């Protein structure tokens, strides 16, 4: 009787999950001859003695005595039979008679799962891949023998067994076996063209499905086959590409001495990994490197190389580029090297928080190289997988479940989250769903109730993911040559810097509308960027809906005016101007919460304490390196004065732009002030500064 089949399912997503699992098992490149049918299966066997695994007519089932003109014809016949049954075959063993000219006389074809993969010799220097073998000692085979009939050679079936000790695949799954996956020469040319134009593998698959008018997933090859093919294209010019890339980095370094790059060479003296960053990126990291996204979800399609990009958010709510890395492999060793080099670029300063995709190797590397950094998972990368994970499982209730997920995600209390999660699992019947179980196991890395004590710089907001992705897409298209890609990154970063400067100026010149009339609001508007002030202003507006109740000295309970229970606990220490709230909003975003602002209002505070107006959210965020270059390390007072002056200038521009009369006054007074400053003599330290800059 036929071996047990997998359960039939009409749902495409579930089938694709099974197919992926099956591909992991059956993509075994080994063709080691480890088990062969012995000669006990002689020409005397009959079809009645063979247990068939498929009910079909006799003319398509191999039988003893069946004749073929060539052994290739016999192979094709058996291969078609195997495909209908749910397995594939391979050529196994050949035998020939002794003597010159006798040639091949016997051949064996076996099930692709025949034999057992031999254990490879371990090496301390070369890591071994833990590939699960598909070999399980299956005994199914067909043997053919060469005969001469009236001077004409032919091949006859002299042995056949269809015993399988494993499950056989359904017709919609057997096509995923390597033996039945082929890429035609025409398709190879198309794929190479797509790769050079920067199209992703997923986009290639969709385009070719449309061109061939086939359903999604029904091409005669898989994404993995395409990636392997692209990898073979890349290897042809691997040496030249590596040399060109290093030459390009060296050229940039000669023009810009503060450009940083590092690389590794493999045992064949070929470029293995490379990372780089720019002087402007290092300067930005000094202020905005508190929370960093390390996005490793992209690949250079033309070279099938994993791409890692470090980005953050500046004080105007825009992405800022910190660094880039290209890796040969996504393993612990590669990620560890990448993180170590990045920290070296950034003068050893690790971020407070790093956000990544789910990756076991990356998780281990971060724990090794950034042990004091909080490792969180990008919620937008998790949510992007929900359709494939839950759409088919939940059906019409998918959107309802997604709303409940977001509600739980945004909770403040850990206990409420865990109770709500349990109720959600019960309500939607997800007790056995492996994705739900995995999400819950990783909850401390993505759910906000567990992250509110850690600074994330608003990187979890929905719009940020789109902004970061659009930034990355600007330089993913240049993939004809690796050196061109490095150039394109530089162009994209420079373009982002220029656009950022323009947007900064536009934001500074726009009229900020004060909505509460409170002195705290006016003070914050003069210090914070429009982006950060907008966040604080929302909290100020909500603070008016809350009441504060003193519990004891310096301790307040703040709750919504219509509630009589609950609330947030706010602590205020006057002599230290220390403020903290149990909601941990400031620790999470760097923006004071409505509860803390309500207490400040109750205490008749007219300005927000300086420590709660973070430098990273101010209009002027750091002193330009050019302004303090050459100054003694003890000149902190000078740096602070420059910072204060920049802040006043930003406030001046903001206030003056509100009317033509103000602009006229500002222009006139600044001209007078500038003339007076130019008349002042320059000190030795300043002159040395100018001389050094001129050099």
LINDA-V287630 format. One record per residue. N is the residue number from 0. SS is DSSP state (@ for helix, = for strand, . for the rest). BURIAL is b if it has 24 or more other C-alpha atoms within 12 Angstrom, else e. D_LAST is the distance of its C-alpha to the last C-alpha in whole Angstrom. Layout:
# LINDA-V287630
N|SS|BURIAL|D_LAST ; N|SS|BURIAL|D_LAST
This chain:
# LINDA-V287630
0|.|e|87 ; 1|.|e|84 ; 2|.|e|81 ; 3|.|e|80 ; 4|=|e|78 ; 5|.|e|75 ; 6|.|e|76 ; 7|.|e|76 ; 8|.|e|74 ; 9|.|e|73 ; 10|.|e|70 ; 11|@|e|67 ; 12|@|b|64 ; 13|@|e|66 ; 14|@|b|67 ; 15|@|b|64 ; 16|@|e|63 ; 17|@|b|66 ; 18|@|b|65 ; 19|@|e|61 ; 20|@|e|63 ; 21|@|b|65 ; 22|@|b|62 ; 23|@|e|61 ; 24|@|e|64 ; 25|@|b|65 ; 26|.|b|61 ; 27|.|b|62 ; 28|.|e|61 ; 29|.|b|63 ; 30|.|b|66 ; 31|.|e|67 ; 32|.|b|71 ; 33|.|e|72 ; 34|.|b|76 ; 35|.|b|78 ; 36|.|b|82 ; 37|.|e|84 ; 38|.|e|87 ; 39|.|e|90 ; 40|.|b|89 ; 41|.|e|91 ; 42|.|e|93 ; 43|.|e|96 ; 44|.|e|94 ; 45|.|e|94 ; 46|@|e|93 ; 47|@|e|95 ; 48|@|e|94 ; 49|.|b|90 ; 50|.|e|89 ; 51|.|b|87 ; 52|.|b|84 ; 53|.|b|84 ; 54|.|e|87 ; 55|.|e|88 ; 56|.|e|90 ; 57|@|e|91 ; 58|@|e|90 ; 59|@|e|86 ; 60|.|b|87 ; 61|.|b|86 ; 62|.|b|90 ; 63|.|b|91 ; 64|.|b|92 ; 65|.|b|90 ; 66|=|b|89 ; 67|=|b|86 ; 68|.|e|85 ; 69|.|b|82 ; 70|@|b|80 ; 71|@|e|77 ; 72|@|e|80 ; 73|@|b|81 ; 74|@|b|77 ; 75|@|b|77 ; 76|@|b|80 ; 77|@|b|79 ; 78|@|b|76 ; 79|@|e|77 ; 80|@|b|80 ; 81|@|b|77 ; 82|@|b|75 ; 83|@|b|78 ; 84|@|b|79 ; 85|.|b|75 ; 86|.|b|74 ; 87|.|b|72 ; 88|=|b|73 ; 89|=|b|72 ; 90|=|b|73 ; 91|=|b|74 ; 92|=|b|76 ; 93|=|e|78 ; 94|=|e|81 ; 95|=|e|82 ; 96|.|e|85 ; 97|.|e|85 ; 98|.|e|86 ; 99|.|e|84 ; 100|.|e|84 ; 101|.|e|85 ; 102|.|e|82 ; 103|=|b|81 ; 104|=|b|84 ; 105|=|b|83 ; 106|=|b|80 ; 107|=|b|79 ; 108|=|b|77 ; 109|=|b|76 ; 110|=|b|75 ; 111|.|b|71 ; 112|.|b|72 ; 113|.|b|74 ; 114|.|b|73 ; 115|.|e|71 ; 116|.|e|67 ; 117|.|e|67 ; 118|.|e|65 ; 119|.|e|61 ; 120|.|e|60 ; 121|.|e|58 ; 122|.|e|55 ; 123|.|e|52 ; 124|.|e|49 ; 125|.|e|50 ; 126|.|e|51 ; 127|.|e|54 ; 128|.|e|54 ; 129|.|e|57 ; 130|.|e|59 ; 131|.|e|62 ; 132|.|b|65 ; 133|.|b|67 ; 134|.|b|70 ; 135|.|b|73 ; 136|.|b|75 ; 137|.|b|77 ; 138|.|b|80 ; 139|.|b|80 ; 140|=|b|80 ; 141|=|b|82 ; 142|=|b|83 ; 143|=|b|84 ; 144|=|b|86 ; 145|=|b|87 ; 146|=|b|90 ; 147|=|e|92 ; 148|=|e|95 ; 149|.|e|97 ; 150|.|e|94 ; 151|=|e|91 ; 152|=|e|89 ; 153|=|b|88 ; 154|=|b|86 ; 155|=|b|88 ; 156|=|b|87 ; 157|=|b|89 ; 158|=|b|87 ; 159|=|b|86 ; 160|=|b|85 ; 161|.|b|84 ; 162|.|b|83 ; 163|.|b|80 ; 164|.|e|79 ; 165|.|b|76 ; 166|.|b|76 ; 167|=|b|76 ; 168|.|b|74 ; 169|.|b|75 ; 170|@|e|74 ; 171|@|b|71 ; 172|@|b|69 ; 173|@|b|70 ; 174|.|b|68 ; 175|.|b|65 ; 176|.|b|66 ; 177|@|b|64 ; 178|@|b|67 ; 179|@|b|67 ; 180|.|b|64 ; 181|.|e|63 ; 182|.|b|60 ; 183|.|e|61 ; 184|@|e|59 ; 185|@|e|59 ; 186|@|b|57 ; 187|@|b|55 ; 188|@|e|54 ; 189|@|b|53 ; 190|@|b|52 ; 191|@|b|49 ; 192|@|e|48 ; 193|@|b|48 ; 194|@|b|46 ; 195|@|b|43 ; 196|.|e|43 ; 197|.|b|42 ; 198|.|b|46 ; 199|.|b|47 ; 200|@|b|50 ; 201|@|b|52 ; 202|@|e|51 ; 203|@|b|52 ; 204|@|b|55 ; 205|@|b|56 ; 206|@|e|56 ; 207|@|b|58 ; 208|@|e|61 ; 209|@|e|61 ; 210|@|e|61 ; 211|@|e|64 ; 212|.|e|65 ; 213|.|e|66 ; 214|.|e|66 ; 215|.|b|62 ; 216|.|b|62 ; 217|.|b|65 ; 218|.|b|63 ; 219|.|b|64 ; 220|.|b|61 ; 221|.|b|58 ; 222|@|b|55 ; 223|@|b|54 ; 224|@|b|56 ; 225|@|b|53 ; 226|@|b|50 ; 227|@|b|52 ; 228|@|b|52 ; 229|@|b|48 ; 230|@|b|47 ; 231|@|e|49 ; 232|@|b|47 ; 233|@|b|44 ; 234|@|e|45 ; 235|@|e|46 ; 236|.|e|42 ; 237|@|b|41 ; 238|@|e|39 ; 239|@|e|37 ; 240|@|b|36 ; 241|@|b|35 ; 242|@|e|33 ; 243|@|e|31 ; 244|@|b|30 ; 245|@|b|28 ; 246|@|e|27 ; 247|@|b|26 ; 248|@|b|24 ; 249|@|e|22 ; 250|@|e|21 ; 251|@|b|20 ; 252|@|e|18 ; 253|@|e|16 ; 254|@|e|15 ; 255|.|e|15 ; 256|.|e|14 ; 257|.|e|16 ; 258|.|b|19 ; 259|=|b|22 ; 260|=|b|25 ; 261|=|b|28 ; 262|=|b|31 ; 263|=|b|34 ; 264|=|e|36 ; 265|.|e|40 ; 266|.|e|43 ; 267|.|e|43 ; 268|.|e|39 ; 269|.|e|38 ; 270|=|b|36 ; 271|=|b|38 ; 272|=|b|35 ; 273|=|b|32 ; 274|=|b|30 ; 275|=|b|26 ; 276|=|b|24 ; 277|.|b|21 ; 278|@|b|18 ; 279|@|b|20 ; 280|@|b|23 ; 281|@|b|22 ; 282|@|b|21 ; 283|@|b|25 ; 284|@|b|27 ; 285|@|b|26 ; 286|@|b|28 ; 287|@|b|30 ; 288|.|b|31 ; 289|.|b|34 ; 290|=|b|36 ; 291|=|b|35 ; 292|=|b|37 ; 293|=|b|37 ; 294|=|b|39 ; 295|=|b|41 ; 296|=|b|43 ; 297|=|b|42 ; 298|=|b|42 ; 299|=|b|40 ; 300|.|b|44 ; 301|.|b|43 ; 302|.|b|42 ; 303|.|b|44 ; 304|=|b|41 ; 305|=|b|41 ; 306|=|b|38 ; 307|=|b|36 ; 308|=|b|34 ; 309|=|b|33 ; 310|=|b|33 ; 311|=|b|33 ; 312|=|b|34 ; 313|.|b|31 ; 314|.|b|33 ; 315|.|b|34 ; 316|.|b|36 ; 317|.|b|34 ; 318|=|b|33 ; 319|=|b|30 ; 320|=|b|29 ; 321|=|b|28 ; 322|=|b|28 ; 323|=|b|31 ; 324|=|b|33 ; 325|=|b|35 ; 326|=|b|38 ; 327|.|b|41 ; 328|.|b|43 ; 329|.|b|44 ; 330|.|b|45 ; 331|@|e|44 ; 332|@|b|42 ; 333|@|b|40 ; 334|@|b|40 ; 335|@|b|39 ; 336|@|b|36 ; 337|@|b|35 ; 338|@|b|35 ; 339|@|b|33 ; 340|@|b|30 ; 341|@|b|30 ; 342|@|b|30 ; 343|@|e|27 ; 344|@|b|25 ; 345|.|b|26 ; 346|.|e|25 ; 347|.|e|29 ; 348|.|b|30 ; 349|.|b|33 ; 350|.|b|34 ; 351|.|b|37 ; 352|=|b|39 ; 353|=|b|39 ; 354|=|b|41 ; 355|=|b|42 ; 356|.|b|45 ; 357|.|b|48 ; 358|.|b|48 ; 359|@|e|49 ; 360|@|e|47 ; 361|@|b|44 ; 362|@|b|46 ; 363|@|e|46 ; 364|@|b|42 ; 365|@|b|41 ; 366|@|e|44 ; 367|@|e|42 ; 368|@|b|38 ; 369|.|b|39 ; 370|.|e|42 ; 371|.|e|41 ; 372|.|b|40 ; 373|=|b|43 ; 374|=|b|44 ; 375|=|b|45 ; 376|=|b|46 ; 377|.|b|45 ; 378|@|b|48 ; 379|@|b|48 ; 380|@|b|48 ; 381|@|b|51 ; 382|@|b|53 ; 383|.|e|52 ; 384|.|e|54 ; 385|@|b|57 ; 386|@|e|59 ; 387|@|e|59 ; 388|@|b|60 ; 389|@|b|63 ; 390|@|e|64 ; 391|@|e|66 ; 392|@|b|67 ; 393|@|b|68 ; 394|@|e|69 ; 395|@|e|69 ; 396|@|e|68 ; 397|@|e|65 ; 398|@|e|63 ; 399|@|e|65 ; 400|@|b|64 ; 401|@|b|60 ; 402|@|e|61 ; 403|@|e|62 ; 404|@|b|59 ; 405|@|e|57 ; 406|@|e|59 ; 407|@|b|59 ; 408|@|b|55 ; 409|.|b|54 ; 410|.|b|57 ; 411|.|b|56 ; 412|.|b|58 ; 413|@|e|58 ; 414|@|e|62 ; 415|@|e|63 ; 416|@|b|60 ; 417|@|b|63 ; 418|@|e|66 ; 419|@|e|65 ; 420|@|b|64 ; 421|@|e|67 ; 422|@|e|69 ; 423|@|b|67 ; 424|@|b|67 ; 425|@|e|71 ; 426|@|e|71 ; 427|@|b|70 ; 428|.|e|71 ; 429|.|b|68 ; 430|.|e|69 ; 431|.|e|69 ; 432|.|e|66 ; 433|@|e|63 ; 434|@|e|60 ; 435|@|b|61 ; 436|@|e|62 ; 437|@|e|58 ; 438|@|b|57 ; 439|@|b|59 ; 440|@|e|58 ; 441|.|b|54 ; 442|@|b|55 ; 443|@|b|52 ; 444|@|b|49 ; 445|.|b|50 ; 446|.|b|53 ; 447|@|b|51 ; 448|@|b|54 ; 449|@|b|52 ; 450|@|b|48 ; 451|.|b|49 ; 452|.|b|47 ; 453|.|b|44 ; 454|.|b|41 ; 455|.|b|41 ; 456|.|b|39 ; 457|.|b|41 ; 458|.|b|41 ; 459|.|b|45 ; 460|.|e|45 ; 461|@|e|47 ; 462|@|e|44 ; 463|@|b|41 ; 464|@|b|42 ; 465|@|e|43 ; 466|@|b|39 ; 467|@|b|38 ; 468|@|b|40 ; 469|@|e|39 ; 470|@|b|35 ; 471|@|b|36 ; 472|@|b|38 ; 473|.|b|35 ; 474|.|b|34 ; 475|.|b|37 ; 476|.|b|39 ; 477|.|b|36 ; 478|.|b|38 ; 479|.|b|39 ; 480|.|b|36 ; 481|@|b|34 ; 482|@|b|31 ; 483|@|b|32 ; 484|@|b|32 ; 485|@|b|29 ; 486|@|b|27 ; 487|@|b|30 ; 488|@|b|29 ; 489|@|b|25 ; 490|@|e|27 ; 491|@|b|29 ; 492|@|b|27 ; 493|@|e|25 ; 494|@|e|28 ; 495|@|b|29 ; 496|@|b|26 ; 497|@|e|26 ; 498|@|e|30 ; 499|@|b|29 ; 500|@|e|27 ; 501|@|e|30 ; 502|@|e|33 ; 503|@|b|31 ; 504|@|e|31 ; 505|@|e|34 ; 506|@|b|36 ; 507|@|b|34 ; 508|@|b|36 ; 509|.|e|39 ; 510|.|e|42 ; 511|.|b|43 ; 512|.|e|46 ; 513|.|e|47 ; 514|.|e|51 ; 515|.|e|52 ; 516|.|e|51 ; 517|.|b|50 ; 518|@|e|48 ; 519|@|b|46 ; 520|@|b|46 ; 521|@|b|44 ; 522|@|b|42 ; 523|@|b|41 ; 524|@|b|40 ; 525|@|b|38 ; 526|@|b|36 ; 527|=|b|36 ; 528|.|b|35 ; 529|@|b|38 ; 530|@|b|39 ; 531|@|b|39 ; 532|@|b|41 ; 533|@|b|43 ; 534|@|b|44 ; 535|@|b|45 ; 536|@|b|47 ; 537|@|e|49 ; 538|@|b|50 ; 539|@|b|50 ; 540|@|b|53 ; 541|@|b|55 ; 542|@|b|55 ; 543|.|b|57 ; 544|.|e|60 ; 545|=|b|60 ; 546|=|b|61 ; 547|=|b|60 ; 548|=|b|63 ; 549|=|e|62 ; 550|=|e|64 ; 551|=|e|63 ; 552|.|e|60 ; 553|.|b|57 ; 554|=|b|58 ; 555|=|b|59 ; 556|=|b|61 ; 557|=|b|59 ; 558|=|b|61 ; 559|=|e|62 ; 560|.|e|64 ; 561|.|e|67 ; 562|.|e|67 ; 563|.|e|69 ; 564|.|e|68 ; 565|.|e|65 ; 566|.|b|61 ; 567|=|b|58 ; 568|=|b|57 ; 569|=|b|55 ; 570|=|b|54 ; 571|=|b|52 ; 572|=|e|51 ; 573|@|e|51 ; 574|@|e|49 ; 575|@|e|46 ; 576|.|e|46 ; 577|=|e|47 ; 578|=|b|48 ; 579|=|b|49 ; 580|=|b|52 ; 581|.|b|54 ; 582|.|b|53 ; 583|.|b|49 ; 584|@|b|48 ; 585|@|b|45 ; 586|@|b|44 ; 587|@|b|44 ; 588|@|b|42 ; 589|.|b|40 ; 590|.|b|43 ; 591|.|b|45 ; 592|.|b|49 ; 593|@|b|52 ; 594|@|b|54 ; 595|@|b|51 ; 596|@|b|50 ; 597|@|b|54 ; 598|@|b|54 ; 599|@|b|51 ; 600|@|b|53 ; 601|@|e|57 ; 602|.|e|55 ; 603|.|e|54 ; 604|.|e|50 ; 605|.|e|48 ; 606|.|b|45 ; 607|.|b|44 ; 608|.|b|42 ; 609|@|e|39 ; 610|@|e|39 ; 611|@|b|41 ; 612|.|b|38 ; 613|.|b|35 ; 614|@|b|32 ; 615|@|b|32 ; 616|@|b|34 ; 617|=|b|33 ; 618|.|b|31 ; 619|.|b|28 ; 620|.|b|27 ; 621|.|b|24 ; 622|.|b|21 ; 623|.|e|18 ; 624|@|e|16 ; 625|@|e|13 ; 626|@|b|15 ; 627|@|b|16 ; 628|.|e|12 ; 629|.|e|12 ; 630|.|b|16 ; 631|.|e|18 ; 632|.|e|21 ; 633|.|e|23 ; 634|.|e|22 ; 635|@|e|24 ; 636|@|e|26 ; 637|@|e|23 ; 638|@|e|22 ; 639|@|e|26 ; 640|@|e|26 ; 641|@|e|23 ; 642|@|b|25 ; 643|@|e|28 ; 644|@|e|27 ; 645|@|e|26 ; 646|@|b|29 ; 647|@|e|31 ; 648|@|e|29 ; 649|@|b|30 ; 650|@|b|34 ; 651|@|b|34 ; 652|@|b|33 ; 653|@|b|36 ; 654|@|b|38 ; 655|@|b|37 ; 656|.|b|38 ; 657|.|e|42 ; 658|.|e|43 ; 659|@|e|42 ; 660|@|e|43 ; 661|@|e|40 ; 662|@|e|38 ; 663|@|e|38 ; 664|@|e|38 ; 665|@|b|35 ; 666|@|e|33 ; 667|@|e|35 ; 668|@|e|34 ; 669|@|e|30 ; 670|@|e|30 ; 671|@|e|31 ; 672|@|e|29 ; 673|@|e|26 ; 674|@|e|27 ; 675|@|e|28 ; 676|@|e|24 ; 677|@|e|22 ; 678|@|e|25 ; 679|.|e|24 ; 680|.|e|22 ; 681|.|e|18 ; 682|.|e|19 ; 683|@|e|16 ; 684|@|e|15 ; 685|@|e|14 ; 686|@|e|13 ; 687|@|e|11 ; 688|@|e|10 ; 689|@|e|9 ; 690|@|e|6 ; 691|@|e|5 ; 692|@|e|5 ; 693|@|e|4 ; 694|.|e|0
